[in-house]
């Protein structure tokens, strides 16, 4: 049975005709190569772009199969690990830079490479990093002649976070640096005002008024958790070159420069092995408490010792969400943890060293069956029943006459120790 988003090919063609592929929502005229529609999803860090992308990929109503191009601002990618595991799509990551500048050449190569497998998909979705200016990405489809013959820029969808967009638009940048949030709104063919449950109606009206001063033509659609109908963002045929040239006459100038705020950086880690859940939570709490105001975006997928499920976290500023997902580590899948934090004035060494300190690198001190003392407000004798029980280093049965079970989260004397009196 084919996957819900696979392109169906007639497997019984007329013997007198060549086998043909029907690109239902693309453009495939007989005798001509197909022109593939491209949707660009942009928006500042943490606005809900990947959630929107997952919503589209999981939907069964559009009948399309997509090639997805992901751009991460940093050396460690996380989004390709958080895209729906139920969807078999072609995914290409463009890493370690902003798609609008340093890795733009990789975007062109990716598009040309994808076209060699054009029969396998009938739409392309590009999700930019939250620090991307959409202009050079859009420009690619007009200044590169080869790309222009193969692809059609259908629309730019900008996702904005109702909680933080006004703050992002008002942010003062160093001289010469662009305000990416404002550029993303200006280039939008449609704006999704997301996370509306975090703002009042009065606040939402003020946000919409501000967005219209930047882009008076783009329709604004309010959303929660980036939930939309695919028809609201796909095959809109909304991108108009004339509109863009009206507000950005230099749009087609390939020599134009895009400068990022140099105080903004990305720190990421990818490491094999498991981490201790208690130490991980403590580390995250310290980071958010100390750097929350400077954190634009953070996300990660963690392999927790003693747990089959993947621990997924993400956040913006002080707003953290995380927990064990429905997806488990595969039997032959390499268990590794990866995360990325993006923000201003970040201490990279502190982030990396703090995370590595959460790793479970050493064997536990006490074997199953050992007599120990467990700290339950005071130290009480007990017997070790198991290791790494639901993320805890030890499960202990107390010798209290009730066989009470307790857990020691970390293998240190503060929680569990050798009996003082044997």
C-alpha positions as CSV (number, residue, x, y, z in Angstrom):
1,X,0.0,0.0,0.0
2,X,1.6,3.3,-1.0
3,X,2.2,6.0,1.5
4,X,-0.5,8.7,1.9
5,X,1.7,11.3,0.3
6,X,3.3,9.3,-2.5
7,X,2.7,10.2,-6.1
8,X,0.6,7.5,-7.8
9,X,1.9,6.3,-11.1
10,X,-0.3,4.4,-13.6
11,X,1.3,0.9,-13.7
12,X,-0.7,-0.1,-16.8
13,X,0.2,2.4,-19.5
14,X,-1.1,2.1,-23.0
15,X,1.5,0.1,-24.9
16,X,1.5,2.7,-27.7
17,X,2.3,5.5,-25.3
18,X,5.2,6.2,-22.9
19,X,4.5,5.8,-19.2
20,X,3.6,9.2,-17.8
21,X,3.5,10.7,-14.3
22,X,0.5,12.8,-13.2
23,X,1.7,15.7,-11.0
24,X,-1.8,16.5,-9.7
25,X,-0.8,19.8,-8.1
26,X,2.3,20.5,-10.0
27,X,2.5,21.4,-13.7
28,X,3.3,18.5,-16.1
29,X,2.3,19.2,-19.6
30,X,2.7,16.4,-22.1
31,X,6.0,16.8,-23.9
32,X,7.4,19.4,-21.4
33,X,9.3,19.0,-18.2
34,X,7.3,19.7,-15.1
35,X,7.6,23.1,-13.3
36,X,7.5,22.4,-9.5
37,X,5.7,24.8,-7.1
38,X,7.8,25.9,-4.1
39,X,6.5,27.1,-0.8
40,X,8.8,29.0,1.5
41,X,8.0,28.9,5.2
42,X,9.7,31.6,7.1
43,X,9.3,33.4,10.4
44,X,11.5,34.3,13.4
45,X,12.9,31.7,15.8
46,X,10.3,29.8,17.7
47,X,7.3,31.1,15.8
48,X,6.0,27.6,14.9
49,X,7.5,26.9,11.4
50,X,8.4,23.2,12.0
51,X,5.0,22.6,13.7
52,X,3.3,24.0,10.5
53,X,5.5,21.9,8.3
54,X,4.6,18.8,10.3
55,X,0.9,19.7,10.0
56,X,1.2,19.8,6.3
57,X,3.2,16.6,6.0
58,X,0.8,14.7,8.2
59,X,-2.3,15.9,6.4
60,X,-4.0,13.4,4.0
61,X,-6.2,15.8,2.0
62,X,-3.8,17.6,-0.3
63,X,-2.6,14.5,-2.1
64,X,0.9,15.8,-2.6
65,X,4.3,14.4,-1.9
66,X,7.0,16.9,-1.0
67,X,10.7,17.4,-1.0
68,X,11.6,19.3,2.1
69,X,14.7,21.6,2.4
70,X,15.6,22.4,6.0
71,X,18.0,25.2,7.0
72,X,19.6,25.3,10.4
73,X,21.7,28.2,11.7
74,X,24.5,26.2,13.3
75,X,26.5,23.0,13.0
76,X,24.0,20.7,14.7
77,X,20.7,20.0,13.1
78,X,17.6,19.2,15.2
79,X,14.6,19.8,12.9
80,X,15.2,16.8,10.7
81,X,14.9,14.7,13.9
82,X,11.6,16.4,14.9
83,X,9.9,16.2,11.5
84,X,7.0,13.7,11.6
85,X,8.3,10.1,11.7
86,X,5.1,9.0,10.0
87,X,5.9,10.8,6.7
88,X,8.3,9.4,4.2
89,X,9.5,12.5,2.5
90,X,12.7,13.6,0.7
91,X,14.5,15.8,3.3
92,X,17.7,17.8,2.6
93,X,19.4,19.8,5.4
94,X,21.3,23.0,4.5
95,X,23.5,23.4,7.5
96,X,25.9,25.7,9.4
97,X,24.8,29.1,8.1
98,X,21.9,31.2,7.0
99,X,20.2,30.1,3.8
100,X,20.0,33.7,2.7
101,X,23.7,34.2,2.7
102,X,26.6,31.8,3.4
103,X,24.9,28.6,2.3
104,X,22.8,30.0,-0.6
105,X,24.9,28.1,-3.1
106,X,24.0,24.9,-1.3
107,X,20.3,25.7,-1.8
108,X,20.8,26.0,-5.6
109,X,22.7,22.7,-5.6
110,X,20.0,21.0,-3.5
111,X,17.3,22.2,-5.9
112,X,19.1,21.0,-9.0
113,X,19.9,17.7,-7.4
114,X,16.3,17.2,-6.3
115,X,15.1,17.8,-9.9
116,X,16.9,14.7,-11.0
117,X,14.3,12.8,-8.9
118,X,11.3,14.9,-10.0
119,X,9.0,12.0,-10.6
120,X,9.1,11.3,-6.8
121,X,7.5,14.5,-5.7
122,X,5.2,17.3,-6.9
123,X,6.0,20.1,-4.5
124,X,9.0,21.6,-2.6
125,X,8.8,23.2,0.9
126,X,11.7,25.3,2.1
127,X,11.8,26.0,5.8
128,X,14.3,28.8,6.5
129,X,16.2,29.4,9.7
130,X,14.5,32.0,11.9
131,X,17.4,34.4,11.2
132,X,16.9,34.3,7.4
133,X,16.0,37.3,5.3
134,X,13.6,35.8,2.7
135,X,14.8,38.1,-0.1
136,X,17.8,36.2,-1.3
137,X,16.0,32.9,-1.0
138,X,13.2,34.3,-3.2
139,X,15.7,35.9,-5.5
140,X,17.1,32.4,-6.3
141,X,14.1,31.6,-8.4
142,X,14.5,34.6,-10.6
143,X,18.2,35.2,-11.1
144,X,19.2,31.6,-11.6
145,X,18.0,30.7,-15.1
146,X,18.2,27.0,-14.6
147,X,16.2,27.1,-11.4
148,X,13.6,29.4,-13.0
149,X,12.9,26.8,-15.7
150,X,12.4,24.0,-13.2
151,X,10.6,25.6,-10.3
152,X,7.9,28.2,-9.6
153,X,7.9,30.2,-6.4
154,X,4.3,29.8,-5.3
155,X,4.2,31.7,-2.0
156,X,6.1,32.9,1.0
157,X,4.3,32.0,4.3
158,X,5.5,33.9,7.3
159,X,4.7,32.5,10.8
160,X,4.7,35.1,13.6
161,X,4.6,34.4,17.3
162,X,1.9,36.6,19.0
163,X,3.8,36.5,22.3
164,X,7.1,38.0,21.0
165,X,6.6,39.5,17.5
166,X,6.1,43.1,18.7
167,X,9.3,42.8,20.8
168,X,11.2,41.4,17.7
169,X,10.0,44.1,15.4
170,X,11.0,46.8,17.9
171,X,14.5,45.4,18.5
172,X,17.3,47.7,17.8
173,X,20.0,46.2,15.6
174,X,23.7,47.2,15.2
175,X,24.4,49.6,12.3
176,X,24.1,47.8,9.0
177,X,22.3,44.8,10.4
178,X,18.8,44.0,9.2
179,X,15.8,43.3,11.4
180,X,15.0,39.8,10.1
181,X,11.6,39.7,11.7
182,X,10.5,42.8,9.8
183,X,11.9,41.5,6.5
184,X,10.1,38.2,7.0
185,X,6.8,40.1,7.4
186,X,7.5,42.4,4.4
187,X,8.0,39.5,2.0
188,X,5.0,37.4,3.2
189,X,2.3,36.5,0.7
190,X,0.4,35.3,3.7
191,X,1.0,35.8,7.5
192,X,0.0,33.2,10.1
193,X,-0.4,34.9,13.4
194,X,0.4,32.0,15.6
195,X,0.0,31.2,19.3
196,X,-3.0,33.4,19.7
197,X,-3.9,31.7,22.9
198,X,-1.0,33.5,24.5
199,X,-2.4,37.0,23.7
200,X,-5.6,38.9,24.4
201,X,-7.9,40.1,21.6
202,X,-6.8,43.6,22.2
203,X,-3.2,42.6,21.9
204,X,-3.9,40.6,18.7
205,X,-5.6,43.6,17.1
206,X,-2.6,45.8,17.9
207,X,-0.3,43.2,16.4
208,X,-2.3,42.9,13.2
209,X,-2.3,46.7,12.9
210,X,1.5,46.7,13.2
211,X,1.9,43.9,10.7
212,X,-0.3,45.8,8.1
213,X,2.0,48.9,8.4
214,X,4.8,46.7,7.2
215,X,2.8,44.6,4.7
216,X,-0.6,46.0,3.8
217,X,-1.4,43.3,1.2
218,X,-0.8,40.0,2.9
219,X,-3.8,38.3,4.4
220,X,-3.4,37.5,8.1
221,X,-4.8,34.2,9.5
222,X,-4.9,33.6,13.2
223,X,-3.8,30.2,14.4
224,X,-3.1,28.0,17.4
225,X,-0.2,25.5,17.3
226,X,0.2,26.3,13.6
227,X,-3.0,24.3,12.8
228,X,-4.3,25.2,9.4
229,X,-5.9,23.5,6.4
230,X,-3.2,22.8,3.7
231,X,-5.3,24.7,1.1
232,X,-4.7,27.8,3.1
233,X,-0.9,27.7,2.4
234,X,-0.4,25.5,-0.7
235,X,-0.8,26.3,-4.4
236,X,-1.8,29.9,-3.7
237,X,0.1,31.2,-6.7
238,X,0.5,34.3,-4.6
239,X,4.1,35.5,-5.1
240,X,4.1,38.6,-7.3
241,X,7.5,39.9,-8.4
242,X,6.0,43.4,-9.1
243,X,4.8,43.8,-5.5
244,X,8.3,42.9,-4.2
245,X,10.0,45.3,-6.6
246,X,7.7,48.1,-5.5
247,X,9.0,48.0,-1.9
248,X,12.5,46.6,-2.7
249,X,13.7,47.9,-6.1
250,X,17.1,46.2,-5.5
251,X,15.5,42.7,-5.1
252,X,17.1,41.3,-8.2
253,X,20.5,42.8,-7.4
254,X,22.7,39.7,-6.7
255,X,25.5,41.9,-5.2
256,X,23.3,43.0,-2.3
257,X,24.6,42.1,1.2
258,X,22.7,40.7,4.1
259,X,24.4,41.4,7.5
260,X,23.4,39.5,10.7
261,X,23.6,40.8,14.2
262,X,27.1,39.6,15.3
263,X,26.1,39.2,18.9
264,X,23.6,36.4,17.9
265,X,25.2,33.0,17.7
266,X,24.2,29.3,17.8
267,X,25.7,26.7,20.1
268,X,24.9,23.0,19.5
269,X,26.0,19.6,20.6
270,X,25.6,16.2,19.1
271,X,26.9,13.3,21.2
272,X,26.3,9.5,21.3
273,X,25.2,8.0,24.6
274,X,22.6,8.6,27.3
275,X,22.1,11.4,29.8
276,X,20.8,11.4,33.4
277,X,17.3,13.0,33.5
278,X,17.7,14.7,36.8
279,X,21.0,16.3,35.8
280,X,19.5,17.3,32.4
281,X,16.5,19.1,34.1
282,X,18.8,20.9,36.5
283,X,21.1,22.0,33.6
284,X,18.1,23.3,31.5
285,X,16.7,25.2,34.6
286,X,20.0,26.9,35.2
287,X,20.3,28.0,31.5
288,X,16.8,29.3,31.2
289,X,17.0,31.1,34.6
290,X,20.3,32.7,33.7
291,X,20.1,33.3,29.9
292,X,16.3,33.3,29.3
293,X,16.1,36.9,28.3
294,X,18.8,36.4,25.6
295,X,17.5,33.1,24.2
296,X,15.7,33.4,20.9
297,X,15.2,29.7,20.4
298,X,16.3,26.3,21.7
299,X,15.4,22.8,20.9
300,X,16.7,19.3,21.4
301,X,16.2,15.6,21.3
302,X,17.8,13.7,24.1
303,X,18.5,10.0,24.8
304,X,17.7,9.5,28.5
305,X,19.2,6.5,30.3
306,X,16.6,3.9,31.2
307,X,13.9,5.3,28.8
308,X,12.8,3.9,25.4
309,X,11.0,7.2,24.5
310,X,12.9,10.2,23.0
311,X,12.9,13.3,25.2
312,X,12.1,16.3,23.1
313,X,12.3,19.9,24.3
314,X,12.0,23.3,22.8
315,X,11.4,26.9,23.9
316,X,11.6,30.6,23.3
317,X,13.0,32.8,26.1
318,X,11.6,31.7,29.4
319,X,8.8,29.6,27.8
320,X,10.1,26.0,28.0
321,X,8.2,22.9,27.0
322,X,9.5,19.4,27.0
323,X,8.7,15.8,27.7
324,X,9.0,12.2,26.4
325,X,7.5,11.9,23.0
326,X,5.4,9.1,21.5
327,X,8.4,8.0,19.4
328,X,10.9,5.4,20.8
329,X,14.5,4.7,19.9
330,X,14.6,2.0,17.2
331,X,16.2,-1.3,17.9
332,X,19.1,-0.6,15.6
333,X,19.0,3.2,15.9
334,X,22.0,5.0,17.2
335,X,21.1,6.6,20.5
336,X,22.4,10.1,20.5
337,X,21.5,13.5,22.0
338,X,21.5,16.7,20.1
339,X,20.5,20.3,20.9
340,X,20.9,23.8,19.6
341,X,20.5,27.1,21.5
342,X,20.3,30.4,19.6
343,X,20.6,33.8,21.3
344,X,22.7,36.8,22.1
345,X,26.0,36.8,23.9
346,X,26.0,33.0,24.6
347,X,28.9,31.3,26.4
348,X,29.5,28.4,24.1
349,X,31.9,26.5,26.4
350,X,29.5,26.7,29.4
351,X,26.7,25.3,27.3
352,X,28.7,22.4,25.9
353,X,30.5,21.5,29.2
354,X,27.3,21.7,31.2
355,X,25.5,19.3,28.9
356,X,28.4,16.8,28.7
357,X,28.4,16.8,32.6
358,X,24.9,15.2,32.3
359,X,26.1,12.2,30.4
360,X,26.1,8.8,31.9
361,X,29.7,7.8,31.4
362,X,30.5,5.6,34.3
363,X,29.1,2.2,35.6
364,X,26.9,2.4,38.7
365,X,28.6,1.8,42.0
366,X,26.1,-0.6,43.5
367,X,25.0,-3.9,41.9
368,X,21.5,-5.2,41.9
369,X,20.9,-6.9,45.3
370,X,23.4,-4.7,47.1
371,X,22.6,-3.4,50.6
372,X,22.7,0.4,50.6
373,X,21.4,3.4,52.5
374,X,18.9,5.7,50.7
375,X,18.3,9.3,51.6
376,X,14.5,9.8,52.3
377,X,15.0,12.8,54.5
378,X,17.2,10.6,56.6
379,X,19.3,7.6,55.5
380,X,17.4,4.3,55.6
381,X,18.8,0.9,54.8
382,X,17.5,-0.8,51.7
383,X,18.3,-3.2,48.8
384,X,18.9,-2.2,45.2
385,X,16.2,-3.7,43.0
386,X,17.2,-2.3,39.7
387,X,19.2,0.1,37.6
388,X,17.9,2.9,35.4
389,X,14.3,2.5,36.3
390,X,12.3,5.2,34.3
391,X,15.4,7.4,34.1
392,X,16.5,7.0,37.7
393,X,19.9,5.5,38.5
394,X,18.5,3.1,41.2
395,X,15.3,1.6,42.4
396,X,15.6,0.7,46.1
397,X,13.4,-1.4,48.4
398,X,13.6,0.1,51.9
399,X,14.0,-2.2,54.9
400,X,11.3,-0.3,56.8
401,X,8.9,-3.2,57.4
402,X,6.7,-2.1,54.5
403,X,9.1,-2.8,51.6
404,X,8.6,0.8,50.4
405,X,10.1,1.4,47.0
406,X,12.1,4.7,46.4
407,X,14.3,5.9,43.6
408,X,17.8,7.5,43.6
409,X,18.0,9.8,40.5
410,X,21.8,10.2,40.6
411,X,24.6,7.9,41.7
412,X,26.1,10.2,44.3
413,X,26.3,9.9,48.1
414,X,23.7,12.6,48.6
415,X,21.1,10.1,47.4
416,X,22.6,6.7,47.9
417,X,25.6,5.5,49.9
418,X,27.3,2.5,51.3
419,X,25.9,1.6,54.7
420,X,27.9,3.3,57.5
421,X,27.3,0.3,59.7
422,X,27.6,-3.0,57.8
